[in-house]
Amino acid sequence: MAYFEHLLEFGLATSTVAGVEEGRRGERSDGMGIVVQTPGQESYEPEQRVVVNAPPERVYLFDTDTGERLR
């Protein structure tokens, strides 16, 4: 977990995916960034390891260059 923010009824957890590199023009090698909306009662600490799972219909993908929603 890189960063966690409580937003009243839910939280936003920002992290990277371990072992996954974007490999796009060598711009990043630290992993693919993700943001996860969590229930408000949950809390996470920086550097805490977490497992994330979600139903496919609740996963949204965006183009990193344009911000356009892909799915």
Gaussian input, Z-matrix of N, CA and C with variables (Angstrom, degrees):
# hf/3-21g

backbone

0 1
 N
 C     1     B1
 C     2     B2     1     A1
 N     3     B3     2     A2     1     D1
 C     4     B4     3     A3     2     D2
 C     5     B5     4     A4     3     D3
 N     6     B6     5     A5     4     D4
 C     7     B7     6     A6     5     D5
 C     8     B8     7     A7     6     D6
 N     9     B9     8     A8     7     D7
 C    10    B10     9     A9     8     D8
 C    11    B11    10    A10     9     D9
 N    12    B12    11    A11    10    D10
 C    13    B13    12    A12    11    D11
 C    14    B14    13    A13    12    D12
 N    15    B15    14    A14    13    D13
 C    16    B16    15    A15    14    D14
 C    17    B17    16    A16    15    D15
 N    18    B18    17    A17    16    D16
 C    19    B19    18    A18    17    D17
 C    20    B20    19    A19    18    D18
 N    21    B21    20    A20    19    D19
 C    22    B22    21    A21    20    D20
 C    23    B23    22    A22    21    D21
 N    24    B24    23    A23    22    D22
 C    25    B25    24    A24    23    D23
 C    26    B26    25    A25    24    D24
 N    27    B27    26    A26    25    D25
 C    28    B28    27    A27    26    D26
 C    29    B29    28    A28    27    D27
 N    30    B30    29    A29    28    D28
 C    31    B31    30    A30    29    D29
 C    32    B32    31    A31    30    D30
 N    33    B33    32    A32    31    D31
 C    34    B34    33    A33    32    D32
 C    35    B35    34    A34    33    D33
 N    36    B36    35    A35    34    D34
 C    37    B37    36    A36    35    D35
 C    38    B38    37    A37    36    D36
 N    39    B39    38    A38    37    D37
 C    40    B40    39    A39    38    D38
 C    41    B41    40    A40    39    D39
 N    42    B42    41    A41    40    D40
 C    43    B43    42    A42    41    D41
 C    44    B44    43    A43    42    D42
 N    45    B45    44    A44    43    D43
 C    46    B46    45    A45    44    D44
 C    47    B47    46    A46    45    D45
 N    48    B48    47    A47    46    D46
 C    49    B49    48    A48    47    D47
 C    50    B50    49    A49    48    D48
 N    51    B51    50    A50    49    D49
 C    52    B52    51    A51    50    D50
 C    53    B53    52    A52    51    D51
 N    54    B54    53    A53    52    D52
 C    55    B55    54    A54    53    D53
 C    56    B56    55    A55    54    D54
 N    57    B57    56    A56    55    D55
 C    58    B58    57    A57    56    D56
 C    59    B59    58    A58    57    D57
 N    60    B60    59    A59    58    D58
 C    61    B61    60    A60    59    D59
 C    62    B62    61    A61    60    D60
 N    63    B63    62    A62    61    D61
 C    64    B64    63    A63    62    D62
 C    65    B65    64    A64    63    D63
 N    66    B66    65    A65    64    D64
 C    67    B67    66    A66    65    D65
 C    68    B68    67    A67    66    D66
 N    69    B69    68    A68    67    D67
 C    70    B70    69    A69    68    D68
 C    71    B71    70    A70    69    D69
 N    72    B72    71    A71    70    D70
 C    73    B73    72    A72    71    D71
 C    74    B74    73    A73    72    D72
 N    75    B75    74    A74    73    D73
 C    76    B76    75    A75    74    D74
 C    77    B77    76    A76    75    D75
 N    78    B78    77    A77    76    D76
 C    79    B79    78    A78    77    D77
 C    80    B80    79    A79    78    D78
 N    81    B81    80    A80    79    D79
 C    82    B82    81    A81    80    D80
 C    83    B83    82    A82    81    D81
 N    84    B84    83    A83    82    D82
 C    85    B85    84    A84    83    D83
 C    86    B86    85    A85    84    D84
 N    87    B87    86    A86    85    D85
 C    88    B88    87    A87    86    D86
 C    89    B89    88    A88    87    D87
 N    90    B90    89    A89    88    D88
 C    91    B91    90    A90    89    D89
 C    92    B92    91    A91    90    D90
 N    93    B93    92    A92    91    D91
 C    94    B94    93    A93    92    D92
 C    95    B95    94    A94    93    D93
 N    96    B96    95    A95    94    D94
 C    97    B97    96    A96    95    D95
 C    98    B98    97    A97    96    D96
 N    99    B99    98    A98    97    D97
 C   100   B100    99    A99    98    D98
 C   101   B101   100   A100    99    D99
 N   102   B102   101   A101   100   D100
 C   103   B103   102   A102   101   D101
 C   104   B104   103   A103   102   D102
 N   105   B105   104   A104   103   D103
 C   106   B106   105   A105   104   D104
 C   107   B107   106   A106   105   D105
 N   108   B108   107   A107   106   D106
 C   109   B109   108   A108   107   D107
 C   110   B110   109   A109   108   D108
 N   111   B111   110   A110   109   D109
 C   112   B112   111   A111   110   D110
 C   113   B113   112   A112   111   D111
 N   114   B114   113   A113   112   D112
 C   115   B115   114   A114   113   D113
 C   116   B116   115   A115   114   D114
 N   117   B117   116   A116   115   D115
 C   118   B118   117   A117   116   D116
 C   119   B119   118   A118   117   D117
 N   120   B120   119   A119   118   D118
 C   121   B121   120   A120   119   D119
 C   122   B122   121   A121   120   D120
 N   123   B123   122   A122   121   D121
 C   124   B124   123   A123   122   D122
 C   125   B125   124   A124   123   D123
 N   126   B126   125   A125   124   D124
 C   127   B127   126   A126   125   D125
 C   128   B128   127   A127   126   D126
 N   129   B129   128   A128   127   D127
 C   130   B130   129   A129   128   D128
 C   131   B131   130   A130   129   D129
 N   132   B132   131   A131   130   D130
 C   133   B133   132   A132   131   D131
 C   134   B134   133   A133   132   D132
 N   135   B135   134   A134   133   D133
 C   136   B136   135   A135   134   D134
 C   137   B137   136   A136   135   D135
 N   138   B138   137   A137   136   D136
 C   139   B139   138   A138   137   D137
 C   140   B140   139   A139   138   D138
 N   141   B141   140   A140   139   D139
 C   142   B142   141   A141   140   D140
 C   143   B143   142   A142   141   D141
 N   144   B144   143   A143   142   D142
 C   145   B145   144   A144   143   D143
 C   146   B146   145   A145   144   D144
 N   147   B147   146   A146   145   D145
 C   148   B148   147   A147   146   D146
 C   149   B149   148   A148   147   D147
 N   150   B150   149   A149   148   D148
 C   151   B151   150   A150   149   D149
 C   152   B152   151   A151   150   D150
 N   153   B153   152   A152   151   D151
 C   154   B154   153   A153   152   D152
 C   155   B155   154   A154   153   D153
 N   156   B156   155   A155   154   D154
 C   157   B157   156   A156   155   D155
 C   158   B158   157   A157   156   D156
 N   159   B159   158   A158   157   D157
 C   160   B160   159   A159   158   D158
 C   161   B161   160   A160   159   D159
 N   162   B162   161   A161   160   D160
 C   163   B163   162   A162   161   D161
 C   164   B164   163   A163   162   D162
 N   165   B165   164   A164   163   D163
 C   166   B166   165   A165   164   D164
 C   167   B167   166   A166   165   D165
 N   168   B168   167   A167   166   D166
 C   169   B169   168   A168   167   D167
 C   170   B170   169   A169   168   D168
 N   171   B171   170   A170   169   D169
 C   172   B172   171   A171   170   D170
 C   173   B173   172   A172   171   D171
 N   174   B174   173   A173   172   D172
 C   175   B175   174   A174   173   D173
 C   176   B176   175   A175   174   D174
 N   177   B177   176   A176   175   D175
 C   178   B178   177   A177   176   D176
 C   179   B179   178   A178   177   D177
 N   180   B180   179   A179   178   D178
 C   181   B181   180   A180   179   D179
 C   182   B182   181   A181   180   D180
 N   183   B183   182   A182   181   D181
 C   184   B184   183   A183   182   D182
 C   185   B185   184   A184   183   D183
 N   186   B186   185   A185   184   D184
 C   187   B187   186   A186   185   D185
 C   188   B188   187   A187   186   D186
 N   189   B189   188   A188   187   D187
 C   190   B190   189   A189   188   D188
 C   191   B191   190   A190   189   D189
 N   192   B192   191   A191   190   D190
 C   193   B193   192   A192   191   D191
 C   194   B194   193   A193   192   D192
 N   195   B195   194   A194   193   D193
 C   196   B196   195   A195   194   D194
 C   197   B197   196   A196   195   D195
 N   198   B198   197   A197   196   D196
 C   199   B199   198   A198   197   D197
 C   200   B200   199   A199   198   D198
 N   201   B201   200   A200   199   D199
 C   202   B202   201   A201   200   D200
 C   203   B203   202   A202   201   D201
 N   204   B204   203   A203   202   D202
 C   205   B205   204   A204   203   D203
 C   206   B206   205   A205   204   D204
 N   207   B207   206   A206   205   D205
 C   208   B208   207   A207   206   D206
 C   209   B209   208   A208   207   D207
 N   210   B210   209   A209   208   D208
 C   211   B211   210   A210   209   D209
 C   212   B212   211   A211   210   D210

   B1=1.4270
   B2=1.5203
   B3=1.3005
   B4=1.4612
   B5=1.5264
   B6=1.3474
   B7=1.4551
   B8=1.5214
   B9=1.3336
   B10=1.4618
   B11=1.5149
   B12=1.3231
   B13=1.4602
   B14=1.5246
   B15=1.3522
   B16=1.4663
   B17=1.5258
   B18=1.3288
   B19=1.4636
   B20=1.5333
   B21=1.3277
   B22=1.4633
   B23=1.5194
   B24=1.3189
   B25=1.4705
   B26=1.5210
   B27=1.3227
   B28=1.4657
   B29=1.5196
   B30=1.3221
   B31=1.4607
   B32=1.5109
   B33=1.3300
   B34=1.4600
   B35=1.5144
   B36=1.3300
   B37=1.4576
   B38=1.5215
   B39=1.3215
   B40=1.4603
   B41=1.5194
   B42=1.3248
   B43=1.4473
   B44=1.5180
   B45=1.3109
   B46=1.4589
   B47=1.5216
   B48=1.3182
   B49=1.4571
   B50=1.5216
   B51=1.3145
   B52=1.4615
   B53=1.5236
   B54=1.3201
   B55=1.4522
   B56=1.5094
   B57=1.3327
   B58=1.4583
   B59=1.5209
   B60=1.3103
   B61=1.4567
   B62=1.5110
   B63=1.3238
   B64=1.4584
   B65=1.5185
   B66=1.3223
   B67=1.4512
   B68=1.5203
   B69=1.3060
   B70=1.4647
   B71=1.5210
   B72=1.3111
   B73=1.4626
   B74=1.5220
   B75=1.3289
   B76=1.4601
   B77=1.5079
   B78=1.3432
   B79=1.4619
   B80=1.5138
   B81=1.3224
   B82=1.4550
   B83=1.5114
   B84=1.3052
   B85=1.4510
   B86=1.5211
   B87=1.3414
   B88=1.4644
   B89=1.5200
   B90=1.3081
   B91=1.4597
   B92=1.5062
   B93=1.3079
   B94=1.4547
   B95=1.5215
   B96=1.3304
   B97=1.4484
   B98=1.5217
   B99=1.3338
   B100=1.4593
   B101=1.5259
   B102=1.3298
   B103=1.4576
   B104=1.5197
   B105=1.3248
   B106=1.4602
   B107=1.5163
   B108=1.3324
   B109=1.4637
   B110=1.5180
   B111=1.3228
   B112=1.4607
   B113=1.5318
   B114=1.3380
   B115=1.4610
   B116=1.5310
   B117=1.3167
   B118=1.4585
   B119=1.5102
   B120=1.3248
   B121=1.4663
   B122=1.5254
   B123=1.3337
   B124=1.4613
   B125=1.5261
   B126=1.3327
   B127=1.4490
   B128=1.5277
   B129=1.3316
   B130=1.4547
   B131=1.5174
   B132=1.3101
   B133=1.4643
   B134=1.5285
   B135=1.3499
   B136=1.4692
   B137=1.5295
   B138=1.3117
   B139=1.4725
   B140=1.5239
   B141=1.3362
   B142=1.4610
   B143=1.5222
   B144=1.3274
   B145=1.4616
   B146=1.5212
   B147=1.3170
   B148=1.4614
   B149=1.5237
   B150=1.3123
   B151=1.4617
   B152=1.5206
   B153=1.3169
   B154=1.4584
   B155=1.5205
   B156=1.3208
   B157=1.4650
   B158=1.5189
   B159=1.3304
   B160=1.4680
   B161=1.5130
   B162=1.3307
   B163=1.4544
   B164=1.5310
   B165=1.3207
   B166=1.4698
   B167=1.5251
   B168=1.3184
   B169=1.4654
   B170=1.5347
   B171=1.3347
   B172=1.4713
   B173=1.5270
   B174=1.3394
   B175=1.4645
   B176=1.5221
   B177=1.3286
   B178=1.4614
   B179=1.5253
   B180=1.3170
   B181=1.4563
   B182=1.5165
   B183=1.3479
   B184=1.4622
   B185=1.5158
   B186=1.3172
   B187=1.4562
   B188=1.5247
   B189=1.3389
   B190=1.4676
   B191=1.5249
   B192=1.3301
   B193=1.4685
   B194=1.5257
   B195=1.3416
   B196=1.4664
   B197=1.5189
   B198=1.3331
   B199=1.4575
   B200=1.5204
   B201=1.3212
   B202=1.4679
   B203=1.5271
   B204=1.3265
   B205=1.4572
   B206=1.5248
   B207=1.3291
   B208=1.4550
   B209=1.5298
   B210=1.3109
   B211=1.4674
   B212=1.5034
   A1=108.11
   A2=116.07
   A3=119.77
   A4=111.52
   A5=116.39
   A6=120.02
   A7=108.81
   A8=117.07
   A9=121.26
   A10=108.84
   A11=116.03
   A12=121.42
   A13=109.92
   A14=116.61
   A15=120.82
   A16=108.83
   A17=116.77
   A18=121.92
   A19=109.57
   A20=115.98
   A21=124.65
   A22=111.91
   A23=119.88
   A24=121.00
   A25=114.08
   A26=118.69
   A27=121.65
   A28=109.28
   A29=115.67
   A30=121.32
   A31=110.02
   A32=116.60
   A33=122.10
   A34=108.38
   A35=115.55
   A36=122.11
   A37=108.25
   A38=116.91
   A39=122.36
   A40=108.11
   A41=116.63
   A42=120.45
   A43=110.87
   A44=116.35
   A45=122.93
   A46=108.28
   A47=116.68
   A48=121.73
   A49=107.17
   A50=116.53
   A51=121.12
   A52=110.85
   A53=115.23
   A54=120.44
   A55=115.40
   A56=118.27
   A57=121.88
   A58=108.33
   A59=115.72
   A60=120.57
   A61=109.14
   A62=116.27
   A63=119.84
   A64=110.95
   A65=117.06
   A66=121.09
   A67=114.98
   A68=117.94
   A69=122.35
   A70=109.04
   A71=116.36
   A72=122.65
   A73=113.03
   A74=116.24
   A75=119.63
   A76=114.76
   A77=118.35
   A78=120.83
   A79=113.42
   A80=116.95
   A81=119.63
   A82=109.29
   A83=115.70
   A84=119.66
   A85=110.73
   A86=116.86
   A87=120.76
   A88=113.17
   A89=119.23
   A90=121.86
   A91=111.99
   A92=116.28
   A93=122.51
   A94=109.33
   A95=117.46
   A96=121.42
   A97=112.33
   A98=115.75
   A99=121.37
   A100=109.05
   A101=115.98
   A102=122.81
   A103=106.51
   A104=116.29
   A105=122.60
   A106=109.10
   A107=116.95
   A108=120.94
   A109=107.40
   A110=116.54
   A111=121.90
   A112=110.64
   A113=117.60
   A114=119.89
   A115=110.22
   A116=116.72
   A117=122.20
   A118=114.79
   A119=118.27
   A120=120.56
   A121=112.98
   A122=118.44
   A123=121.31
   A124=110.44
   A125=115.29
   A126=121.27
   A127=108.72
   A128=117.31
   A129=122.68
   A130=110.06
   A131=115.42
   A132=122.20
   A133=109.36
   A134=117.53
   A135=119.97
   A136=110.62
   A137=115.72
   A138=124.37
   A139=113.78
   A140=118.63
   A141=120.97
   A142=109.06
   A143=117.43
   A144=121.85
   A145=108.22
   A146=116.18
   A147=121.26
   A148=109.75
   A149=115.22
   A150=122.51
   A151=106.70
   A152=116.37
   A153=121.51
   A154=109.16
   A155=116.32
   A156=120.35
   A157=107.81
   A158=114.95
   A159=120.22
   A160=109.30
   A161=117.24
   A162=119.46
   A163=109.31
   A164=118.17
   A165=121.26
   A166=114.24
   A167=117.89
   A168=119.91
   A169=112.75
   A170=117.03
   A171=121.11
   A172=112.57
   A173=117.29
   A174=122.28
   A175=108.47
   A176=116.77
   A177=122.39
   A178=108.67
   A179=116.65
   A180=121.88
   A181=109.63
   A182=116.08
   A183=121.86
   A184=110.28
   A185=116.73
   A186=123.07
   A187=107.87
   A188=117.15
   A189=120.09
   A190=112.53
   A191=118.09
   A192=120.44
   A193=111.93
   A194=116.76
   A195=120.28
   A196=113.46
   A197=117.21
   A198=120.42
   A199=113.24
   A200=116.64
   A201=121.97
   A202=109.97
   A203=115.51
   A204=120.61
   A205=108.80
   A206=115.66
   A207=122.21
   A208=112.04
   A209=115.11
   A210=120.73
   A211=109.54
   D1=124.40
   D2=178.13
   D3=-89.34
   D4=-39.67
   D5=-175.18
   D6=-156.22
   D7=139.98
   D8=176.41
   D9=-132.47
   D10=134.20
   D11=-178.07
   D12=-130.26
   D13=123.61
   D14=174.48
   D15=-79.26
   D16=130.09
   D17=178.77
   D18=-127.09
   D19=60.00
   D20=179.89
   D21=61.73
   D22=-95.18
   D23=-173.73
   D24=-81.52
   D25=-7.57
   D26=176.09
   D27=-152.41
   D28=171.69
   D29=176.85
   D30=-123.98
   D31=160.87
   D32=173.90
   D33=-120.08
   D34=121.81
   D35=178.56
   D36=-108.63
   D37=124.04
   D38=179.82
   D39=-110.82
   D40=131.07
   D41=-176.33
   D42=-154.81
   D43=-174.01
   D44=172.84
   D45=-120.23
   D46=162.81
   D47=177.42
   D48=-97.44
   D49=115.82
   D50=-177.60
   D51=-61.18
   D52=135.67
   D53=175.55
   D54=80.20
   D55=1.42
   D56=-179.85
   D57=-112.76
   D58=124.41
   D59=177.16
   D60=-114.26
   D61=141.27
   D62=178.56
   D63=-68.83
   D64=-42.01
   D65=177.75
   D66=65.86
   D67=12.29
   D68=-177.79
   D69=-84.19
   D70=107.80
   D71=177.78
   D72=52.34
   D73=24.12
   D74=178.01
   D75=67.26
   D76=15.24
   D77=-175.36
   D78=-69.93
   D79=-37.40
   D80=-179.56
   D81=-134.76
   D82=142.68
   D83=175.02
   D84=-132.36
   D85=8.10
   D86=-175.79
   D87=-93.87
   D88=5.35
   D89=178.81
   D90=111.93
   D91=165.39
   D92=-178.27
   D93=-86.75
   D94=128.74
   D95=-178.17
   D96=-76.48
   D97=142.05
   D98=175.43
   D99=-136.60
   D100=153.20
   D101=172.66
   D102=-126.07
   D103=128.87
   D104=-176.77
   D105=-120.24
   D106=129.37
   D107=173.37
   D108=-86.03
   D109=128.06
   D110=-176.02
   D111=-118.20
   D112=160.98
   D113=173.87
   D114=-61.04
   D115=147.92
   D116=-176.00
   D117=-60.74
   D118=-28.10
   D119=-177.37
   D120=-80.38
   D121=-8.18
   D122=179.47
   D123=-88.33
   D124=153.27
   D125=178.86
   D126=-146.23
   D127=146.34
   D128=-178.56
   D129=-135.19
   D130=154.00
   D131=179.82
   D132=-108.07
   D133=151.65
   D134=174.89
   D135=-55.93
   D136=141.62
   D137=-179.75
   D138=72.31
   D139=0.15
   D140=176.83
   D141=-69.88
   D142=134.56
   D143=177.19
   D144=-84.12
   D145=135.70
   D146=179.84
   D147=-135.64
   D148=157.33
   D149=173.50
   D150=-111.87
   D151=129.52
   D152=-177.70
   D153=-116.34
   D154=131.95
   D155=171.07
   D156=-139.58
   D157=151.44
   D158=-177.67
   D159=-157.18
   D160=149.41
   D161=174.04
   D162=-65.24
   D163=141.10
   D164=-177.02
   D165=-51.25
   D166=-34.78
   D167=-178.07
   D168=-71.30
   D169=-9.36
   D170=178.65
   D171=-106.42
   D172=9.16
   D173=178.94
   D174=-102.31
   D175=127.12
   D176=-179.15
   D177=-118.81
   D178=132.65
   D179=-179.28
   D180=-115.88
   D181=141.45
   D182=-177.68
   D183=-129.56
   D184=145.89
   D185=174.23
   D186=-70.75
   D187=126.93
   D188=-176.03
   D189=-71.34
   D190=-22.43
   D191=-179.88
   D192=-84.14
   D193=-43.70
   D194=-173.04
   D195=-103.43
   D196=-19.03
   D197=-174.63
   D198=79.71
   D199=-0.54
   D200=-178.70
   D201=-67.21
   D202=137.09
   D203=178.11
   D204=-72.28
   D205=126.81
   D206=179.67
   D207=-92.91
   D208=-30.74
   D209=-178.02
   D210=-156.08

